[in-house]
Amino acid sequence: MNKETHSWWSPRLNKEMEVAVYGHYGYALLMFPTAAADYLEYERFHLIEAIQPAIEAGKVKAFSINSINAESWLNSEMHPRAKILRHQQYNDYIAEEVVPFIHTHCKGSVPIITTGASLGALHAANTLFRRPDLFAGTIAMSGIYDLKQYSKGFFDEDCYFNSPVDYLPQLEDETFLPLLRAKEHIYFVSGSGKYEAPEASRLIVKICEERGIPCELDIWGPDMQHDWPTWRAILPYYLDQKINNL
């Protein structure tokens, strides 16, 4: 399996940001780390190994990026307003730096599926919902899609527009809503074991259905905990069984 590591100084984040790329061909899988982890987390915890057959078959090319969660929602020393501003900068970094990098690396425009586990699932889903013009779908694993769970009581307009359970019910954008309604690959998956929150996936799916946004809910059994064995089972299953027509 081909692996490359790239980095550049991000003008939007004012720091060096790394990306690990796995594979040669296929649609792009944009991977958001969990919690405060880095761009090599999915490799360290053998999730890249779990999806290696799809990568080696030329079905998918994985792009694993860094998080800035330690500089936003997981930093107890920061003022909440500074946290959401950093979050917004990260959104801009994804849309204006990572997406062009993916297309350049793939030598042309390719569909991009976002994915992530835990806090990474919130980023993955929010990224799709905010910019359906740039992304083809999402595989969100074991996430909570309510930013208020992380903002600890602070909630301004910018928080609102990064909290899918809040902004989606009111979304009337004549460009983005039709794009979301045309998506074929929106998946919310959760275990029902220890530390999982399947009710969060049920809630976001209910909201999507009410807005006419097609999506799939999949709650795995009580043996599937909020941990790496669960995500190592979920992600390859969805790449192999669900995403076949990009």
N, C-alpha and C positions, 0 to 999 in steps of 0.2 A: 504493500500500500504506500503510495506516494505521500509524503508529509513535507510541508514547507512552513517556515515561520517568517512572518513579515511584521514590520513595525514602522510607524511614522509618528512624527510630532503632530498631535491634533491641535489645530488652532482653536477649535471650539471647546476643548477640555483643558487646553494649555498643559499638556503632558504627553509623554510617549505612550502609545497604545499598541499592543501586540495583537496579532491574529494568527492562529494556527489553521492551516488549510490541509485537508485530507482528501486525496483522490485526484482524478484527472478530468472526469466527465460527469454529466448529469445535471439535474436541477440543483440549485444551491440550498443547503440547509444551514440557516443562521442560528447558532447555538448561544444562548444567554446563560452565563454561569448562575449557580445557586448562591444565595447569601452574598458574602463578601469575597467569594473565590475569584480565581483568575482564568485566563484563557486556556490553561492546560488542565483544568479540573476534570473535564470529561475524559481526558486521556488517563489521568492518574487513577480515576475510579472505574476504568475499563468500559466506559460507555462507548468510546470510539471502537474498541475491540468488538463490542457487541453488534455494532452496525457495520463492521468491516466487510461482511459479505455484500451488502448493498453498495458500499463504496467501491469495492474491487470489481463488481459487476458493471460499473459505469453508470449506475442508476442515479447516484447522488454524490455531490461534492460538498463536504462539510467545512464550514467556516466557524471556528470557535473563537469568540471575542472576549475581551476583558470586561469586567464589571467596574462600576464606580460606586457600588452600594456602601462601601466603607466611607465614602465621602458624601453620602447623602443619608438615606433612611436608617442605616445601621450605625451612624456616628452620633452618639449621645451628647457630644460636646457642641454640635452645631445647632444654630437656631433653625426652627422648622422652615422658615422662609428661605434660608440659604440652602436647605436640603432640596426643596422643590425646584429652586433655580438650577441646582446642579443636575437634578433629574432632567430638566428641560434641555440643558446643554448636552446631556447624553442622548436624548432623542434626536437632537440636531446632528450629533456625531454619527449616529446610525444612518439617518436619512441622507446626509450630505457628504459623508466620508466612506462609511462601510459599504453602502449600496453601490456607489460608483466603483469602489475597489473590487467588489464581487464581479460586476459586469466586465471590468477591464481584465481581471484574472481569468474569466471564462471566455474572453475574446468575443463578447457580445452579450446582449440582454438575455438573461435566463430567468425562469420563475424562481422566486425565493420563498421557501417555507421557513417560518420562524419556529423555534422550539426552545424549551427550557423547563427546568424542574424547580418547584418551590417558588422562591422570589423570582427566579428566572422565568417561570411560567407567566407571572404578571407582566414582566417586560415583553415576553414573546407575544402575548395576546394584545396588550396595549399597543405595541408597535404595529400589529396588523390593523387593529381597529382605527388607529389614528391615520394610517397611511395605506389604505387598501389599493391605492394607485401604484404602490411600490412592491407590495407583497402578495403572494398567491394564496397563503393560508397559514395555519399554525397547528402545532401539536403541543398543547399546553398540559403539563404533567404536574399534578399535585399542587396546584396553585390556589391562591386566594386573590380575587380580582377586585377587591375593595381596598383602595389605597389608605382609607381611614384606619385599617389594621396596622399600618406602619407609621402614620403621621402623628399618632398619639394626641389626638384632639385638635390639631391644627388642620384647617381645611379652608383654603382660599380658592380663587377661581382657577389658578393653575393646577392645584390639587384635583379639583373637580374634573378638569379635562385630561387627567391621567388616571382616573378611577373608573374603569369600565362599567361597574355596577351603577354608577351615578350618571355618567354622560350618555351611555347607550340608550336608556329609556327615552331620552329627550332628543336623540339625534334625528335631525330632519334635513341634513345637508343633501342638496339635490345632486351632488356629484358623488360623494363618498358612500351614502346609503345604498344607492343602486349597485355600486361596485361590491359592497359587502354582500348584498343579496344575490350576487352572481357567483360568489365563491363556492367551490366544491370541496375544499379541504380545511375545514375548521373543526378541530377535535379537542375536546376537554376530557381528560382522563385522570382518574384518581384511584388509589387503593382505598380500602375501607378498614385497614388495620391501624395499628398504633401510630398516633401523631398525624394521621391523615385527616383531611377536612372535606369529605366528599360533598357535603352540603354546599360548599363554595362553588364547586363545579356544577351542581344542579341549579344553583341560583343564576349563574351567568348563562347557562344554556336556556333557562326559562326566559330570561331577558332577551336573548337572541331570537328565540322563537316568536316572542311577542312583537319583535321588530321585523320579522320576516327574513332574518338572517339564517341561512341553513347551517346547521352544525350537528355534531354528533357527541353524545354523552356516553361515556363508558366508565362504569364503576367496577373495579376489580375487587376481589374477595378480601376477607378479613386477614388473610395471610400476607397481604401486600401492604407493608408498612411504608412510612415516609422515609425511605432510605434507598440506597443505590440498587439493591437487587430488584426493586420494583421498577425503577426507571430503565434498568438494563433489560427488563422483559418488555416494557411498554414500547419503547422507541423502535427497536427492530421490528416488532410486530406491525406497527403502523407504517413503517417504510416499506415492508414487504407486502402487506395485505391491503393497505388502504390507498396508498398514493401510487397509482399505476398509469395515470394518463396526463402527466405534465409534459 
